[in-house]
Amino acid sequence: MVDVDRLMQIVKDSGMKICAICDKAGIERRVFYNRTTGGKSYLFNVGEIEGLAKVLNMDNTTILEVFFAQNVKKNKLKERR
């Protein structure tokens, strides 16, 4: 499971806009939004994880905690819809 709230906090802390992060990571914005709002394919694939991790300067521990989270409460993004 993806810890979307933590991922979005990392994005916010980076100071970059999501569109810039997606461009640098090689991910289409609509795919990023689908993945973070529980769309068709909620889980990121390996290439997307690698791209995001590189752009956001995530270490291995953070990658595991964000993209392979064990216990994640309901994401706040879903509640906002």
KOLMAR-855259 format. One record per residue: residue in three letters; x, y, z of N, C-alpha, C, O in turn. Coordinates in nm, 4 decimals, padded with zeros to 6 digits, m for minus. Layout:
N
res,nu,nv,nw,cau,cav,caw,cu,cv,cw,ou,ov,ow
ala,X,Y,Z,X,Y,Z,X,Y,Z,X,Y,Z
...
***
This chain:
81
res,nu,nv,nw,cau,cav,caw,cu,cv,cw,ou,ov,ow
met,00.0830,m00.1174,00.0000,00.0000,00.0000,00.0000,00.0882,00.1246,00.0000,00.1983,00.1233,00.0550
val,00.0407,00.2292,m00.0602,00.1151,00.3547,m00.0668,00.0655,00.4481,00.0431,m00.0551,00.4651,00.0612
asp,00.1580,00.5077,00.1154,00.1242,00.6090,00.2156,00.1164,00.7423,00.1422,00.2138,00.8173,00.1368
val,m00.0001,00.7705,00.0863,m00.0195,00.8878,00.0010,00.0000,01.0165,00.0798,00.0566,01.1129,00.0284
asp,m00.0462,01.0186,00.2033,m00.0320,01.1400,00.2835,00.1156,01.1749,00.3028,00.1541,01.2913,00.2924
arg,00.1971,01.0748,00.3307,00.3407,01.1003,00.3493,00.4048,01.1407,00.2163,00.4878,01.2316,00.2130
leu,00.3675,01.0749,00.1084,00.4213,01.1112,m00.0228,00.3883,01.2563,m00.0556,00.4747,01.3305,m00.1021
met,00.2656,01.2965,m00.0321,00.2265,01.4339,m00.0623,00.2980,01.5341,00.0284,00.3240,01.6470,m00.0132
gln,00.3298,01.4947,00.1512,00.4071,01.5822,00.2395,00.5495,01.5984,00.1869,00.6060,01.7077,00.1922
ile,00.6072,01.4898,00.1362,00.7410,01.4958,00.0778,00.7401,01.5858,m00.0457,00.8322,01.6649,m00.0666
val,00.6356,01.5731,m00.1267,00.6210,01.6594,m00.2445,00.6129,01.8057,m00.2005,00.6797,01.8918,m00.2577
lys,00.5319,01.8331,m00.1000,00.5165,01.9705,m00.0504,00.6494,02.0236,00.0027,00.6871,02.1373,m00.0258
asp,00.7199,01.9413,00.0797,00.8479,01.9822,00.1381,00.9556,02.0067,00.0323,01.0505,02.0814,00.0559
ser,00.9404,01.9438,m00.0837,01.0403,01.9600,m00.1897,01.0387,02.1005,m00.2488,01.1385,02.1466,m00.3041
gly,00.9244,02.1682,m00.2367,00.9112,02.3023,m00.2919,00.8808,02.3038,m00.4409,00.8661,02.4105,m00.5004
met,00.8713,02.1858,m00.5013,00.8401,02.1772,m00.6440,00.6912,02.1525,m00.6633,00.6238,02.0981,m00.5759
lys,00.6424,02.1928,m00.7772,00.5033,02.1640,m00.8123,00.4943,02.0219,m00.8655,00.5917,01.9679,m00.9179
ile,00.3778,01.9623,m00.8518,00.3578,01.8244,m00.8954,00.3879,01.8081,m01.0434,00.4455,01.7070,m01.0837
cys,00.3500,01.9058,m01.1253,00.3757,01.8931,m01.2692,00.5259,01.8867,m01.2972,00.5683,01.8119,m01.3853
ala,00.6077,01.9640,m01.2240,00.7530,01.9603,m01.2433,00.8106,01.8274,m01.1965,00.8990,01.7713,m01.2613
ile,00.7610,01.7775,m01.0853,00.8074,01.6480,m01.0335,00.7755,01.5378,m01.1332,00.8602,01.4535,m01.1628
cys,00.6538,01.5383,m01.1847,00.6132,01.4362,m01.2818,00.6984,01.4431,m01.4079,00.7414,01.3397,m01.4591
asp,00.7230,01.5628,m01.4580,00.8063,01.5786,m01.5775,00.9461,01.5221,m01.5549,00.9978,01.4485,m01.6390
lys,01.0072,01.5561,m01.4416,01.1421,01.5088,m01.4118,01.1465,01.3585,m01.3853,01.2457,01.2923,m01.4159
ala,01.0376,01.3049,m01.3279,01.0329,01.1627,m01.2950,00.9874,01.0769,m01.4127,00.9956,00.9542,m01.4073
gly,00.9397,01.1413,m01.5190,00.8927,01.0673,m01.6350,00.7566,01.0029,m01.6160,00.7290,00.8961,m01.6707
ile,00.6715,01.0687,m01.5378,00.5367,01.0174,m01.5103,00.4359,01.1198,m01.5610,00.4526,01.2399,m01.5394
glu,00.3329,01.0732,m01.6272,00.2272,01.1645,m01.6700,00.1505,01.2112,m01.5461,00.1279,01.1344,m01.4526
arg,00.1113,01.3377,m01.5476,00.0399,01.3929,m01.4316,m00.0874,01.3159,m01.4008,m00.1181,01.2904,m01.2843
arg,m00.1607,01.2792,m01.5030,m00.2861,01.2080,m01.4784,m00.2601,01.0726,m01.4128,m00.3402,01.0271,m01.3311
val,m00.1499,01.0086,m01.4475,m00.1135,00.8812,m01.3844,m00.0813,00.9043,m01.2373,m00.1257,00.8284,m01.1512
phe,m00.0039,01.0094,m01.2082,00.0291,01.0426,m01.0697,m00.0985,01.0668,m00.9893,m00.1134,01.0140,m00.8791
tyr,m00.1895,01.1459,m01.0435,m00.3138,01.1751,m00.9731,m00.3985,01.0490,m00.9552,m00.4590,01.0298,m00.8497
asn,m00.4032,00.9641,m01.0562,m00.4771,00.8379,m01.0413,m00.4187,00.7525,m00.9300,m00.4919,00.6928,m00.8510
arg,m00.2862,00.7472,m00.9244,m00.2191,00.6645,m00.8236,m00.2393,00.7189,m00.6822,m00.2472,00.6424,m00.5860
thr,m00.2476,00.8502,m00.6705,m00.2578,00.9097,m00.5371,m00.4016,00.9309,m00.4907,m00.4245,00.9670,m00.3753
thr,m00.4970,00.9094,m00.5779,m00.6373,00.9230,m00.5363,m00.7112,00.7900,m00.5434,m00.8341,00.7864,m00.5376
gly,m00.6367,00.6815,m00.5558,m00.6994,00.5501,m00.5553,m00.7696,00.5159,m00.6834,m00.8711,00.4462,m00.6825
gly,m00.7170,00.5639,m00.7937,m00.7761,00.5351,m00.9238,m00.7594,00.3900,m00.9641,m00.7430,00.3026,m00.8789
lys,m00.7634,00.3645,m01.0934,m00.7572,00.2281,m01.1461,m00.6375,00.1496,m01.0954,m00.6513,00.0354,m01.0516
ser,m00.5225,00.2098,m01.1015,m00.3999,00.1409,m01.0604,m00.3390,00.2160,m00.9436,m00.2553,00.3042,m00.9625
tyr,m00.3804,00.1814,m00.8244,m00.3406,00.2542,m00.7049,m00.1913,00.2440,m00.6767,m00.1320,00.3400,m00.6275
leu,m00.1289,00.1301,m00.7066,00.0126,00.1109,m00.6764,00.1004,00.1660,m00.7877,00.0693,00.1522,m00.9060
phe,00.2106,00.2288,m00.7480,00.3081,00.2783,m00.8447,00.3905,00.1606,m00.8943,00.4169,00.0671,m00.8187
asn,00.4317,00.1644,m01.0218,00.5195,00.0583,m01.0720,00.6647,00.0931,m01.0386,00.6932,00.2031,m00.9913
val,00.7542,00.0009,m01.0630,00.8947,00.0171,m01.0244,00.9578,00.1406,m01.0887,01.0284,00.2159,m01.0218
gly,00.9330,00.1615,m01.2167,00.9890,00.2763,m01.2862,00.9407,00.4083,m01.2274,01.0180,00.5034,m01.2151
glu,00.8139,00.4139,m01.1914,00.7579,00.5349,m01.1316,00.8185,00.5606,m00.9937,00.8495,00.6744,m00.9585
ile,00.8346,00.4542,m00.9170,00.8961,00.4679,m00.7840,01.0392,00.5173,m00.7973,01.0805,00.6079,m00.7250
glu,01.1152,00.4589,m00.8889,01.2541,00.5014,m00.9097,01.2606,00.6491,m00.9493,01.3428,00.7242,m00.8968
gly,01.1748,00.6900,m01.0408,01.1746,00.8290,m01.0861,01.1391,00.9257,m00.9746,01.2060,01.0274,m00.9561
leu,01.0342,00.8942,m00.9008,00.9937,00.9815,m00.7907,01.1002,00.9871,m00.6818,01.1300,01.0939,m00.6283
ala,01.1568,00.8719,m00.6497,01.2593,00.8667,m00.5453,01.3802,00.9525,m00.5820,01.4373,01.0210,m00.4971
lys,01.4178,00.9477,m00.7078,01.5335,01.0260,m00.7528,01.5037,01.1756,m00.7475,01.5835,01.2536,m00.6955
val,01.3897,01.2147,m00.8010,01.3530,01.3561,m00.8061,01.3327,01.4129,m00.6650,01.3692,01.5272,m00.6376
leu,01.2746,01.3326,m00.5766,01.2441,01.3795,m00.4413,01.3545,01.3488,m00.3405,01.3381,01.3727,m00.2209
asn,01.4673,01.2957,m00.3891,01.5821,01.2636,m00.3033,01.5437,01.1756,m00.1844,01.5810,01.2035,m00.0705
met,01.4690,01.0697,m00.2125,01.4249,00.9793,m00.1072,01.5306,00.8716,m00.0838,01.5855,00.8157,m00.1788
asp,01.5586,00.8429,00.0437,01.6514,00.7343,00.0740,01.5742,00.6015,00.0751,01.4515,00.6003,00.0659
asn,01.6466,00.4911,00.0864,01.5834,00.3586,00.0793,01.4782,00.3368,00.1869,01.3738,00.2772,00.1606
thr,01.5047,00.3843,00.3064,01.4084,00.3679,00.4159,01.2789,00.4419,00.3843,01.1696,00.3889,00.4040
thr,01.2925,00.5634,00.3357,01.1739,00.6428,00.3018,01.0964,00.5782,00.1876,00.9733,00.5758,00.1899
ile,01.1667,00.5264,00.0890,01.1005,00.4574,m00.0226,01.0163,00.3425,00.0293,00.9006,00.3274,m00.0099
leu,01.0728,00.2622,00.1165,00.9989,00.1484,00.1729,00.8791,00.1946,00.2549,00.7706,00.1372,00.2448
glu,00.8982,00.2970,00.3350,00.7899,00.3459,00.4207,00.6764,00.4087,00.3411,00.5603,00.3999,00.3811
val,00.7087,00.4720,00.2288,00.6059,00.5399,00.1489,00.5372,00.4443,00.0517,00.4144,00.4365,00.0489
phe,00.6153,00.3719,m00.0276,00.5577,00.2923,m00.1359,00.5220,00.1489,m00.0972,00.4509,00.0805,m00.1708
phe,00.5710,00.1038,00.0177,00.5421,m00.0327,00.0620,00.4950,m00.0314,00.2069,00.5350,m00.1156,00.2873
ala,00.4096,00.0649,00.2388,00.3611,00.0824,00.3758,00.2729,m00.0347,00.4167,00.1957,m00.0874,00.3367
gln,00.2858,m00.0737,00.5413,00.2080,m00.1860,00.5933,00.0717,m00.1414,00.6463,m00.0318,m00.1960,00.6082
asn,00.0731,m00.0437,00.7325,m00.0502,00.0015,00.7979,m00.0737,00.1477,00.7666,m00.0145,00.2363,00.8283
val,m00.1604,00.1720,00.6706,m00.1908,00.3092,00.6310,m00.3372,00.3348,00.6578,m00.4242,00.2596,00.6139
lys,m00.3636,00.4431,00.7314,m00.5020,00.4817,00.7550,m00.5598,00.5362,00.6259,m00.4866,00.5637,00.5308
lys,m00.6893,00.5514,00.6226,m00.7553,00.6038,00.5040,m00.6907,00.7354,00.4644,m00.6736,00.8240,00.5481
asn,m00.6552,00.7487,00.3396,m00.5870,00.8670,00.2899,m00.6770,00.9901,00.2961,m00.7956,00.9836,00.2639
lys,m00.6192,01.1011,00.3378,m00.6941,01.2252,00.3469,m00.7433,01.2718,00.2116,m00.8493,01.3337,00.2023
leu,m00.6671,01.2427,00.1050,m00.7078,01.2846,m00.0285,m00.8420,01.2244,m00.0668,m00.9237,01.2909,m00.1305
lys,m00.8656,01.0997,m00.0290,m00.9930,01.0358,m00.0611,m01.1080,01.1038,00.0127,m01.2186,01.1148,m00.0403
glu,m01.0819,01.1491,00.1342,m01.1856,01.2115,00.2135,m01.2265,01.3468,00.1578,m01.3390,01.3912,00.1806
arg,m01.1365,01.4138,00.0848,m01.1629,01.5459,00.0302,m01.2508,01.5422,m00.0930,m01.3076,01.6448,m00.1303
arg,m01.2637,01.4286,m00.1567,m01.3397,01.4198,m00.2826,m01.4865,01.4336,m00.2603,m01.5641,01.4285,m00.3557
***
